[in-house]
């Protein structure tokens, strides 16, 4: 399983917004892009998707920018992946007539794997990711930002 650049960049941007959530600070695209090394235009497109899905809100003006719409501990990775990649947690593999028992077994295993992945993504929040970042930074201070 590989993480797409779209998801990776969105997670980086959301983590940057999580850093400033408690202060209520709006961050501009350029600020996020510079710190997280994300192309400005691409980040703008991602933030529009995240705004439409209700994960972030925006404000115009000199003190404008983007802010998480709710606390980082209330935003799950599954919620983020769903808005970016359209994962449907209620969608099951089509129960069609399988030509062989082996095909039925393969489909069952894939469905089980997908369910396990969904459970993992649902179990992690932006706050969990931020906490992991803090732990790693204590161990490896060279990644200090």
Secondary structure, 3 states (H helix, E strand, C coil): CCCCHHHHHHHHHHHHHHHHHCCCCCECHHHHHHHHCCCHHHHHHHHHHHHHCCCEEEECCCCCEEEECCCHHHCEHHHHHHHHHCCCCCCCCCCCCCCCHHHHHHHHHHHHHHHHHHHHHHHCEHHHHHHHHHHHHHHCHHHCC
